Amino acid sequence: MEKRGNIEFDESMNNAVEKLIAIPKNREVLVVSHFDTDGISSAAIMVQAMKRMDRKFSVRILKRLEKEFIFSLEKNKPVIFLDLGSGMLNYIKEAEIKEVFIIDHHELVQEIPENVTMVNPMIYGKENISSSGLVYLFCKKMNNENKEFAKLAVLGMIGDLMEANIDKLNNGILEDGEIKRRRGLLIYPYTRPVNKVLEYNSDPYIPGITGNPTGITELLRHSGIEPVNGKYKSLIDLNDEEMKKLVTSIMLRNPNTKNKELVGDIFLLKFFNKLEDARELSAMINACSRLDEPEVALQFCMEVPGARKKAESIHAKYKQHLIAGLDSVKNSSEKIEKIQGKGFLIINARDSVKDTIIGTIASILSNSSLYDEGTIIVTMAYYEDKIKVSARGVGRKGRNVREILDTIVKKIGGEVGGHEFAAGCVVQKDKESEFINALKESCEIELVKI
């Protein structure tokens, strides 16, 4: 689809804000958002902004936006899609919903229907901003008092792996949120004991360390870090020398890891009246949704009393699921099919890994330094009568994985969404073999093209 560069992005957002404000207050608005950290953060910002406007609204959090859901919506009820919708414009047009707002940062491959008011930077060029960042800027235009929700936008950015590109539009959001920024080891949370952080760390995944308390004790001893009164320091309390030795020890155990992948910017913000590592908070939000508790994630974002304890408990369970999932993928079995070719890896976990976790595993593997830049990693898991597929480009370089999936889905059916180097699709289970064969062929053809 052609980019409409003649219309300024800021002007399009102003127009969308005016249209939303113009909807009579007696009409209920449905807010529909994605269930990952970016989507939940987006929903939390919009919900609180709607409350401030004294608007009637309801909220739905979805794992994925599907045709059946779109056609089930009331035609006369205004709908706001957050972090969703850009890849489903044809269905939204066919459903004949009269008023639709989409605030999203995913790629557009279809024409924008007349019934859709779109806020998406992809129309005007590739601006590095998450959906939660867009929703924050949108709500700030509705009422400047919504500046208090800037920290939620930061959580969404980090949840969408955009901290490395937190510039341009995002810089203003960091300032609004009074975020503290410092340089350090990119393993979280910074405020917890280092041995526990390493044990449950999965990004980067450290062979022999992640999930291995014995390996961790040895690593810390080699780094000159010893427990005091039976307890290890938190990462934030390590001195410069201890931090340097720890980074060196980790790199020696994972020689393919580059220093820039281990050391970077850490963002600290005030949450529940306590200074917290934004990556940890982001991970907790994500964990709640991945284990089918999106309402807890939303309450946590809104700092509802009691939500913190629930989120921590769910996060602990999620980390166990994730470590088990990584172990299942690493240790080949009859249940998990691995297909590896030059420049690509397909992991079909079937029902051995939860469909809500399989995308996270793809992301972890793509950031693990085990694969060359440009390698395409595709993970698959069953859910109901369908297959959830996640694709990642290692190093965010090489081929456009969204285009590859889109080409296949157009042939065999299904739904696709995402970005150039991080995309996903859903296909019917009875199309499993057809999908894998088409994917292998597409990867090999693309490789020849290069």
N, C-alpha and C positions, 0 to 999 in steps of 0.2 A: 504494500500500500504506500502511496506517496505521502511524504512528510509535508505538513502545511506550515512551512517555515515563515510565511508572511504574517501569521498570527502569533503575537507574543504569548509565551507561556503564562506570564503573570496576568495578562488580560483575560486569557481563557479561564484562569482560576477565579478571577474577580466575577466574571459572568456566571460561573457555576455557583459561587457563594450567593449572588443576588437571586438566582433562580430558587435555591434551596430556602432562603429566608422568605421568599414570596409565597411559599406553600402555606395555606391557612393552618393555624395552630390546632384546629379541631380535627385535622386529618393525621392519622397515625402513619409514621414513616418506618419502613422495615430496613434495618441495618444488617447486611450480610457480609461476613468477613471470613478470611481464611484462618485455619486453626494453628498456623505456626506462630513464632514469636512476633514476626512483623505484622501478621494479621490481627493477632490478639491485642498488640500494642495499639494498632490502628483503631480497633473497635473500642478500646478503653478511652482513647482520646475523644473519639466521636460521641460516645455515650455520655461522657461528662460534659462535653460541649452542648449536646442536645438538652441535657438537664438544666444547664445554665440558661438556655433559651426558653425553658419551660415548654419543651416540645413533647408530644406524645410519640413514643417509639417502641419498637420491639427489636430483639437481637437474635440472629442465628449465626452460629459458628460452624463452618463446614470443613471437612477433611479435603474435599474437592468439589468444585462446581460442576454439576452434571446436567445434561439436557432435561432429565425427568424433574429435577428440582425447579429449574427455570420455568417449565410449563405448568408447574403446580402453583405458581405465584398468582396472587390476585391481580387482575389487569388494572384496577383503579387505585391500587395502593402504591405510593411512591417508594422506590427501592434505591438504597445506596449500597453498591458493591465496593468493598474495600479489599485491596490486594487480590482481587479476583475480577473476572469478567472480560478482560481484553482479548482473550482467546475464544470467547463464546458469543461474539456479537451477532452472528447469524441466527443463533437460537433465540437470543434476546429480542431480535427483530421479529422472528416468527411468532414468539409468545405474545406479541402485541401489548406489552406492558406500557402504559401511557407515559409514565415519568420514571426514567432510570438515570441515576448518577453513578459513574464509575470513577473511583480514585485508585489508580493502579500504576505500577511501573513495569509491567511485563510487556513483551513485544506484541505489536498489533499485526495481524495478517489478514484482517477483514476490514471492509469499509464500516465507518461509524454510522449506525442508523439514525434517523431523525429523532427517534424517541430517547436517544442516549445523550446525556451531557457528560463529556469525557474530560477528566483531568489526568493526563498521562504525558510525562516529559519525552517519551519515545516519539511522539508526534513531531517534536521540534528538534530532535537530535538526542544523542545519548547522554543524559545528565545523570550522574551517579547519585541517586537518592532513593531511599526505600519508600514503600507505601506509607509506613508510619510517619516518615518525614513529610511526605506530601499531605497526609491527613492533618498533621500538626500545622503546617503552613496554611492549609485551608481553614482550619478552625480558628487559627490566630487572626485571620482576616474577618471571620464572623464576629469575634470579640477578642480584643487584645488581652483580656484577663486570662484567656486560655494559654498564655505563655507558661503557666505553671505546669503544663503537661509536656514541656519540651523534653524532660528526662525520659518519658515513655517513647518518644521518637528515637532517642539515642539507643534505648534497649532494642527497638525494632531494627535499627540499622545494624547493630552488632549481631542480632539474631540472623540477619540476612547477609552476614559476612562482608559488610561494607565499611568496617572500621579502617581498613587500609586506604579507603578513598573518601575519608570524612572531610571533604573540602567543599569549596564553592558554596552552594546553598546550605550544605550541612554545617558549615562553620558557625553560621548565625544560630543554629539550633543548639550547638554545644554551649555557646555563650548564654543563650536564654535559659538553658537548664543548669547553669552554674556547675558544669562538669569539671572535675579535676583530672588532668591528663599528665601521665608520667611514663617514662620509658622503663621496660622491664621484660622478664621472661613471659612469653605468651602461653602460660599454663595457668588455669584459674581453678578456684578463686584465690585471690591474693591475700585474703583475710583469714584463711584456714591453715592448719598445720601442714607443712610441706609434704610429709609422708602420706597423708590422706589425699592431698591434692594429686600427687603422682600416682597413687593407687587407682584412683577413679578417672584419671585423665585419659582422654581418647583422641584429643586433637592438639598436638600431634600424637599419634599412636606410637609408643616407644616399645619395641620388641624386648621382652624380658623384664620390663618395668611395669607397664600398664597392667593392672590387675594382679601384680605379683609382689606381695609384701616383703618376701625374702630378698628379691632383686632390688627393691627400693632401699632396704636397710644397707645393702652393700654399696649401692650408688651413693647414698648420702655419706657413708663412711669415707669413701674415696674422695668425696667433695669436701671433707673436713667439717661436715655438719653433724653434730652429735646431739642427742636429746638432753634436755636439762630437766631434772626431776621427773624423768620418764616421758617428757613431752617435747616435741620438735617445735621450732619457731615457725611462724607463718611466713609466707614468701615476702610479705611487705616489711617484715622485721629483719630479713637477711641483709648483712652489710655488703658493700660492693665486691669485696674479695670472695665472700661465700657465694654470691650470685655468679661471678665469673667462673668459679670452679664448678658450680652446678651445671651451668650451660655447657662447659667443656666436657664434663662427664656424660651428659646426655648426647652430645654430638658424637662422642667416641663410641657410644652404643648404637647410634643410628647414623653412620657415616655419610649417608646420602642427604641428610638434613643440612640445609644451609643456615648460616647464622641469622639471616634476615627472616627465616621462617620460625625461629625460636625467640627472637627478641623484637619487640615492637612497642606500640603505644597501648597503655593500660588506661581505662576510663573508670573513674571512681565517682559515684553519685550518692546523694542522700536518699535512703529508702527506709520506710518505717523508722524514721529518726535515727538512722545509723548509716555510717559511710560504708558503701558496698562496692564490690567489683561488678561492673555492669555486665561482664560476660557471664558471671555466675547467676545473676538475676535473669538474664536473657535465657540461659539454659533451663532455669527452673520453670519459666513460663512455657517454654517449648516442651519440657517433660510432662507437664500437666495435660497439655493437649494431646501429646503422643500416646498417653495412657488413658485417653477418653475422659479427661476431666477439664474441658475447656472453661467451664463455669468457675472452677477454682482459679485457673489462670487469669481470668478476667477480674475476679475479686482481688487477687494478688496485685495486679496492675493498679487497681483502684485503692490499694492499701487498706482493704477492709479488715478490721480486727479479727484475728483467728485464721485468716487466709494464709498467713506466712507459715504457720506450723503445718498446715495441710500440704502446702506446696513443697516444703522441705521433705516431708515424708514421701510424697509422690516422686520427687526428684531422686531420692535415694534408691527407690525401687526401679526407676527408669535407668539409672546408671548400671544397675545389675543386669537388666534386660539388654542394654547396649553392649556391655562386656561379653555377655553370653552370645549375643548375635555376632559380634566380631570373632569370637572363638569358633563359632559354627562355620563362618565363612572361611576363616584361616585354615581350619582342620577339615579338609575335604571329606565328604561322606556321600553315600549313595543318594541322600535326600537333596543334596545341593549340587547343581550342575555348573561347572566352570568351563567357559569357552574362551581361550586366549589366542589372539592373532597378533600380527604386527600392527601395533598402534591401537589395539582395543582389548578390553576384557569384559566379558559378559558373565555375571553371576546370577543364576536362577535359583533363588533360595526356596521357591515354592511355598510350602507352609511351615518352614523351619524358622523363619524370622517374621515378626509382626510387620504388616504392611506400613504401619506408621513409623517404623524404625528403619526400614530398608533405605530410604532416602538419606538419612543421617549416616548410615554405613557407607553409602556411595561418596558422601562428602568427606568423611574421615579418610577413606582410602585415597581419594584424589588429593588430599593434603598430607599424605603420609611419607612422601619422598621415596616410596617403593617403586614408583612408576615414572617414566620419562615425561617431560612436558609435552602436551599435545595428545597424550594417550586418552582415549575415550573409555570411561568406566561406566558400565550399565548394570544396575542391580534390579532384580525382579522379585516380587512376593505376591502370593495369592491373597485376595480378600473377596469373600462371597463367591460369585461366579465370574470374577474379573481378576486381572493382574495389574498391580501397581508397578510402574516402571520408572526408575530414576536414572538420569544420565548426567555425568559430569565430565568436563574437560580439564585434565590435569594442568595446573599452572595457569588456568584461564587463557590458554593459547590453543591455536590449531583450528579444528573444524567447528562449525556451528551445530551443536548437538540438538538444539531445538529444531533446526531445519531438517536434520536427519530423521528425527522422530516424526515430524510433521509429514514428510514425504511417505513414510511407511503407513502412518495412520490414515492418510488419504486413500491408500490402496486397500487396507484390510478393515478399516473402521476403528473408531475409538475417539478419545479426546486428548488433546495435547496442550501444554502451556509451559511457561518458563522463560528462560533467558538464553543467550548465546552459548554460555558455558555451564549452565545449570538448568536442566529442563526435566520434564516428566510427562508421562502419558498413562492412560488407562485403556486396556484392551480386554476383550472377552477371553476367558480362559480357554475356550475351544479354538482360539486363534494363536495359542502359545507357540507351536512349532512354526507356523507361518510367519509369526512376528520375528522369532529368533533367526530364521533363515534370511528374511528380508533385511534384518539388522546387520547380520554378518556380511551379506552381499553389499549393502550400502557402505559399511565401514571400509570394505576392501576396495570398492569403486572410488570412494572419496580419497583413499590413500594413493591410488593410481593417479588421480587428478593432480594431487600435490606433486 
